[in-house]
Amino acid sequence: MKAGSFVACLALVATACTSTVAGTASPAPTTSTTKQADVFANLNACRLLDQLNAGQGFNPGENKSNRNQCIATKPEFATYGLVLDSVQGLTEFAVTNAGVVNTSINGRNAMQAGIPTGGCVVAMEVGEHASALVLVTMSDAGQDAQGCPNAESFAERVEPLLPKLQRASR
């Protein structure tokens, strides 16, 4: 898969679908005083990705959006992506992805799903409305079966660097 397709897929997996009908009222956008704190405020997806990929032949990570997400490619192997999403948790991930399987990464609640264009994504819980997503797309479509094992393995390396689970107070 080419990097451009991966970026589009990264955006698709990392965003929930919304629909707006012209002429209908929509809720007002939230203001900074009501917006929840960004649990990833001190983490940069590209720095984490580069740190974990150091010495393994990956190109430097690239962020092609204004979100805290990054991709890095190792030619003729795979493209790895990391999304630090402070807005969507596992509930939203399950709604927006087909074939979701519950799993655990180093004891942290997680979900795994195939990427429609090939590859695999693992979403790890960081809060009720926060998750870290690891995406892997193999360079050779014949190696797609390795996408999920590679995503799980990489997620196991990412998980200790994530903030502790943020639970909503009740």
C-alpha positions as MATLAB code, in Angstrom:
seq = 'MKAGSFVACLALVATACTSTVAGTASPAPTTSTTKQADVFANLNACRLLDQLNAGQGFNPGENKSNRNQCIATKPEFATYGLVLDSVQGLTEFAVTNAGVVNTSINGRNAMQAGIPTGGCVVAMEVGEHASALVLVTMSDAGQDAQGCPNAESFAERVEPLLPKLQRASR';
ca = [
       0.000    0.000    0.000;
       1.318    3.438   -0.860;
       1.817    5.997    1.915;
      -0.979    8.218    0.515;
      -3.487    5.369    0.816;
      -2.222    4.649    4.307;
      -2.722    8.286    5.344;
      -6.284    8.205    4.025;
      -6.879    4.948    5.877;
      -5.298    6.393    9.006;
      -7.724    9.298    8.876;
     -10.667    6.955    8.241;
      -9.849    4.660   11.149;
      -9.035    7.522   13.513;
     -12.208    9.553   12.930;
     -15.776    8.741   13.717;
     -18.305    9.305   10.991;
     -20.737   12.157   11.393;
     -23.483   13.361    9.162;
     -24.952   16.822    8.859;
     -28.062   17.710    6.946;
     -28.153   21.206    5.435;
     -30.663   23.458    7.156;
     -30.878   21.475   10.391;
     -29.717   22.744   13.754;
     -26.474   21.400   15.141;
     -25.152   21.600   18.689;
     -22.803   24.516   19.309;
     -19.129   23.610   19.286;
     -17.655   23.013   22.717;
     -15.555   25.796   24.146;
     -12.145   25.382   25.675;
     -13.648   25.731   29.166;
     -15.893   22.695   28.663;
     -13.480   20.646   26.586;
     -11.809   17.796   28.429;
      -8.058   17.958   28.940;
      -5.858   16.335   26.314;
      -4.388   13.277   28.048;
      -1.694   13.255   25.337;
      -0.702   16.922   25.760;
       2.900   15.972   26.574;
       3.229   13.205   23.968;
       3.996   13.612   20.277;
       3.093   10.675   18.021;
       6.068   11.242   15.681;
       8.584   11.419   18.519;
       7.206    8.200   20.020;
       7.159    6.441   16.654;
      10.729    7.518   15.864;
      11.906    6.494   19.349;
      10.411    3.004   19.030;
      11.580    2.526   15.422;
      15.148    3.783   16.017;
      17.769    1.610   14.343;
      15.207   -0.588   12.562;
      15.363    0.936    9.062;
      12.187    3.033    9.203;
      12.065    6.462    7.572;
      11.491    9.337   10.026;
       7.860    9.669   11.051;
       5.642   12.123    9.186;
       2.530   13.873   10.401;
       0.398   14.841    7.397;
      -2.442   16.423    9.377;
      -3.073   18.707   12.328;
      -3.880   15.705   14.527;
      -1.445   13.966   16.871;
      -0.759   11.129   14.454;
       2.264    9.919   12.549;
       3.350    7.345    9.969;
       6.747    5.825    9.267;
       7.681    3.451    6.467;
      10.341    0.794    6.305;
      10.817    0.213    2.569;
       9.800   -3.255    1.388;
       8.491   -4.142    4.863;
       5.603   -2.080    6.257;
       4.159    1.290    7.191;
       3.509    1.832   10.897;
       1.133    4.490   12.149;
       0.458    5.882   15.592;
      -2.567    8.016   16.511;
      -2.910    9.594   19.955;
      -6.621   10.407   20.014;
      -7.806   12.446   22.994;
     -11.412   12.530   21.732;
     -12.417    8.952   20.884;
     -12.211    5.928   23.134;
     -12.812    2.236   22.538;
     -16.596    2.693   22.388;
     -16.245    5.040   19.412;
     -13.628    2.747   17.842;
     -16.028   -0.221   18.030;
     -18.816    1.794   16.387;
     -16.685    3.063   13.491;
     -14.768   -0.139   12.635;
     -16.079   -3.468   11.366;
     -15.004   -6.843   12.750;
     -13.669   -5.482   16.038;
     -12.166   -8.049   18.405;
     -11.644   -7.318   22.118;
      -8.113   -7.937   23.318;
      -5.600   -6.775   25.915;
      -2.162   -5.192   25.482;
       0.067   -5.526   28.552;
      -3.110   -5.701   30.701;
      -4.678   -2.591   29.090;
      -8.101   -2.959   27.427;
      -7.757   -2.887   23.664;
      -9.548   -3.711   20.432;
      -8.248   -4.930   17.108;
      -9.725   -4.598   13.626;
      -8.684   -5.122   10.059;
      -8.140   -2.083    7.848;
     -10.443   -2.262    4.795;
      -7.573   -1.520    2.383;
      -5.309   -4.124    4.043;
      -3.488   -4.187    7.351;
      -4.499   -4.044   10.983;
      -5.211   -1.523   13.739;
      -4.979   -1.995   17.499;
      -6.736    0.604   19.678;
      -5.656    0.811   23.325;
      -7.800    2.421   26.008;
      -6.360    5.546   27.629;
      -9.634    7.026   28.891;
     -13.364    6.892   28.332;
     -12.872    9.175   25.344;
      -9.184    8.661   24.593;
      -7.244    5.933   22.848;
      -3.931    5.203   21.197;
      -4.120    3.476   17.826;
      -1.328    1.472   16.242;
      -1.792    0.769   12.531;
       0.316   -1.563   10.414;
       0.108   -2.067    6.671;
       2.508   -4.482    5.060;
       4.295   -3.323    1.889;
       3.506   -6.592    0.106;
      -0.209   -7.470    0.066;
       0.850  -11.128    0.181;
       2.113  -10.447    3.703;
      -1.156   -8.921    5.002;
      -1.537  -11.815    7.460;
       1.462  -10.384    9.335;
      -0.282   -7.020    9.815;
      -2.112   -7.929   13.026;
       0.787   -9.781   14.703;
       3.059   -6.827   13.875;
       0.458   -4.318   15.141;
       0.087   -6.273   18.403;
       3.850   -6.495   18.860;
       4.287   -2.771   18.223;
       1.343   -1.933   20.517;
       3.083   -3.885   23.310;
       6.060   -1.532   22.913;
       3.882    1.613   22.739;
       1.679    0.773   25.731;
       4.212    1.425   28.550;
       4.787    4.939   27.155;
       1.086    5.869   27.314;
      -0.546    7.800   30.167;
      -2.131    5.676   32.856;
      -5.799    4.906   32.220;
      -7.972    7.984   32.819;
     -11.358    6.962   34.261;
     -14.221    9.438   34.519;
     -15.111   10.276   38.115;
     -18.635    9.369   39.098;
];
